Amino acid sequence: MATATIPQAHPLPERNPGTPFDPGVLEGALVNKSAVERRAATLPTRRTVKKEWQAAWLLHAIKTIDLTTLSGDDTPGTVRRLCAKARQPVRPELLRDLGVPHLRLTTGAVCVYHEMVPTAVAALEGSGIPVAAVSTGFPAGLNPHRLKLQEIEASVAAGASEIDIVISRRHVLLGNWKALYQEVRDFREACGPAHMKSILAVGELGTFKNIYKASMVCMQAGSDFIKTSTGKEAVNATLQNSLVMVRAIRTFYQQTGYKVGFKPAGGIRTAKQALDWLILMKEELGHEWMQPHLFRIGASALLNDIERQLEHFAYGRYASMQYQPLG
């Protein structure tokens, strides 16, 4: 495989400390629905990634995956298996045959429920892979506020270094932006040193304008990332709602100088979809927002398809899914 890489080596940005609540930013917010739809429809067709470049982009995509298990039947064994895959997401012999035998490759994080945080922390010890915990009454976010804060604090105490919180959707639907700001601000304080990803559950917010406003308020409140979905809604990550969110990230950066990350999640299962979202980040925000410190993909099955595509590039054939370690 010829050397083909995505530019790296960006210094880590200063963490977003948040700003005072500014309703003026929301009052003039406009989102052109037809323009969003046109732009999202053309993104996958305007730029293509072929041959060795595609393989390089897919290897890079693996670094951005928050490898996730959020099932009611999760067991310690399931989580340990997932963590082993996060440590070695691609088989050494395949990396060798791709021409990158010494590539140190891991996923961006492992994401689990609070109950499984200690298991994941122990399984990932020494790897440098962070453990992310979903919190605040995930996925509905309807627990009492006090219990949400306690859940965050408990996950941080158990070793989670990233917390994926869910907002109260009613604040958005009722236009109670100050309440949303204060809620997310409280969550950020409870997270302490742990980075916070704010899940908007975009499929339940009603309009693109609501998605844009919720994104801005969560960033004002100090979110390190904004995330599309829990993966449990009827509509999860799409290029359309993602475009609205990354445009909000760009506006916030222009206004404040703080860089906030983006995480699409829910329904992203194919290598082609991973490339689409990387293209979105490159086109809208540039190379730095393609890196794991500013871009993650929440997924459980995506890694399987990426590995199959890499096998096709290396050997000219697809392996059956039964041969995939997580298949």
N, C-alpha and C positions, 0 to 999 in steps of 0.2 A: 504493500500500500504506500503510495507516495505521501510525503508529509503534507498535510492539509489541516490547518488548525484555525480556530477562532481566536482573535487577539485576546490576550489575557493581561495579567499583571496590573490591574487597577488597584490603587490604594483603597483600603476600606473607607467608606464615607463616614462622616460624623453622624452619629445616631440622631434621628429626628426627635428633638425634645418636645415637640408640639408648640403650639402658639395659643394666644388667647382666642377665645371664641369670637369669630367675626361673621355675623349674619350678613354683612354687606356683600361678602363673596358669593353668597347663595342667592341674593335677591335678583341679580341680573343673569343668573345661569340659564343658558339656552342650549338645547341639544337638537340638532337637525336630524330627525329620525331617518329620512330618506338618504341623507348624506352618509350617515353611519352605516346603513345597510349596503350602499354602493361600495364604500371603502372596504368593508369587511368581506364583501363578495369578491373583490378583485385582489385582495392581499395574497391568497394562495396561488394566484395565476400570474401575478406580476413578477415574481421571483421564484426560481426553482433551484434546487441544490442537487447535483448529479454526481454519480460515481464516487471517487475518493473523497470529494468534498461532502457528499451526503453521509458517508461513513464517519467522517470527522465530526460533523454536526450532531450525529446520533450519539457518538461517544460523549460529546459535550452535554447533550441533553440528559444523559444519565446522571451527570453531576448535579443537575438541577432538580432531580426527582425527590420529593418527600415521600418515601416509600411507606405506604399506609395500610394499616389494618384496623378497621373500625366496625367489627362485626360482633353480634351478640354471642357468637360461639368462639370468640378468641380465647386461647389458652396460653399459658406460659410457653409451651412448646411451639405454638404458632408464631409467637413473637420472637422467640430465639431463632427460629428458622428464617424469619424475615430479616432479622439483624445480621445473620450470616450472609444472606444475599446482599444486604446493603454494604457489607464489608468487601465482598467480592462479587459485584454485579455481573461481570462477564468472565467466562471461564479463561484461565491462563492460556490454554492452547489456542483459543480463538483470538485472543489479543496477540499472541505470537504470529498467527497466520495473517492477521491484519497488518503486521509490520510494526506493532507498538508493544513489544513484549514487556517493557519496563514501565509502561504507563501505570501510575498509581491512580486507580479509579475507584471511587465510592459514590454512593448516592448522597444527595444534599442533606438528608435527615431521615429519621424514622419517626412516623407519626402514629400515636396510639392513644387509647383512653387512659385516664388517670390511673386506673387499677393496674395497668401494665407498665407504668413508667419505671418502677424499680427493676423489673425484669429486663426491660430494654436498656436501661442504664448499665446494668451488670454485663449484658451481652455485648455492648459496644465499648466497654472500658478499654482505653488506650487507642481507640481507632480515630478519635477526633470527630466522629460523626455525632451531631447533636440529636437529642431526643426532643421531639415536639409532642405536646399533650393538647388534645382538644379539651375545651373547658367552658365554663359559664353556662352549664345546662345544655351542652351540645346534644342534638342539633337544633332544638326548638328555641332555646334561650329563654325559657319561661320560668326558671327557678327564681326564688327570691334573691334580690340583689346581694344581701349579706352572704347567702350561701355561695353565690357566684364568686365573690371575693375570696371566701375560704377555700373554694376549690382551686382557684389559681394559686394561692399561697401554698396549699398542700402539694401541688404538682411541682412547683419550684423547689420546695423543701425536699421532695423525693428525687430531684436531680434533673428535671426537665429544664432545658435552656432556651426553649422556644414554647410559647403558649399561643394556641389558635383559639381566640375567643369568638363568640357569636353575638351580634348585636341584637337588641330588642327591635324587631321589625316594626312594631306598632309606633315607635317614635318617628320612623320614616313615613309611614302611611298616614299619620296624623299631622305631619309637618312640625313635630316638636323637636327641633334641631338642637336647642339648648339642652334638653334632657338627654339626647343621644350623645352630645359632647361630654356632658358630665359623667354619664355611664362609662364611656370608653376611657375617659381620663382616670376614673377610679380603677378601671381594669389595668391601665398602664402602671399606675402607682403600685398596685398589688403584684405586678409582674417583677418589679425591682430590676435586677440585671438581666432577666430573661427577655428576649426579643418577643414582641407581640405582633401577631398577625390577626387583623380584624376581618372576620367573615361577614360579608354583607348579605348573603343568601339572595343574590340578585334576582332569581326567578320568582321571588315573593315580594319584590319592591314595586311592581306595577309599571313603572315607566323608566325610560333612559334618564330623564331629568332627575328622578329620585335616586337612581344609581350614582349619577354624577355628584349630587349634593351629599349623599351619604358618604361617598368616597372622600370628599373635601372635609367633612366634619370629622371623620375618623382620623384623617391625617392631622388636622388641627389639634386633635386630642392626643397625638403622640404615637400613632400606629407606626411600627417599623415596616409592616407590609399591609397591603389590603388584598383580600382574597375573595374570589367570586362566590364560592358556594360551600356548603357542607358536604355535598355529594348526595344528600338525601332528599333534595327538592325535585319537583317534576322537571324543572328547567335548571340546568347547572351552567357550567362554563360554555359560552359561545364566543366566537370572534367578535360579534356585535357588542355584547355587554362588556367584553374585555377591552375593546377599543375605547369605549366611554371611560372606563376606569383608568387606562393608561394615559388618556388625554388629561384626566384630572391629576394624575401624578405629575405630568409635565407642567401643568399650570401651577401646581403647588411648589414644584422645584423653582420655577421662574419667579414666583412670588417670595419664597423664603430662602432658597439656596439649599434646602434639605432634600436628600434623595430618599424616596420611599420605595420599597420593593413591591412586586406584584406576584400573586400566586393564583393561577387558574386551577380549579379543582372540580372533579365530577364529570365523568363521561369521557375523559381523555384516555383512550385505550390503544391508539395506533401510533406507530412511528411517524406516519404522515401528519397526524394532528400535532405531535410534538414539534415537528419542523414548522408547521403553520404558526404556532405560538412564538417560536424563536424568531421567525420572520417578522411577526408583529412587533416584537420588542426591538429588533434591529431597525425596522422602518420608522417606528414612532419615537423611540427613546435612545437608540444608539447601542454601541457594543457593550458599554459597561452594564446596561440593564439586561444583558444576556447572561451575566455571571451569577453564580449561586448566591452571592450576598445580596442580590437585588431581584432575583428571579427564581421561583420554584414552581414545579408542577406537582400538584397533589394527585397521586395515582397509586393504584394497586396492581393493575394488569398491564400497564404501559411497558414496563421493563421487559416482559416476555416478548412483545412484538418487536421492540428495538433489537433484542438479541437475535431474533429470527431474521431481521433485515440485515444485520451484520453478518450472519452466517451465509446469507445469500450472496453478499458482496464478496466474502472470502472464498466460498466453495461453489457458487453458482447454483445453489439449491436451497430450498426452505426445509428446515427440520420440522417434524411433526410437533405440535404443542406438547405432547406427552413427554418429550425429551427436555422441555424447559424446566428448570429447577422449581419455579413457582407455578408451573402450569397445572 
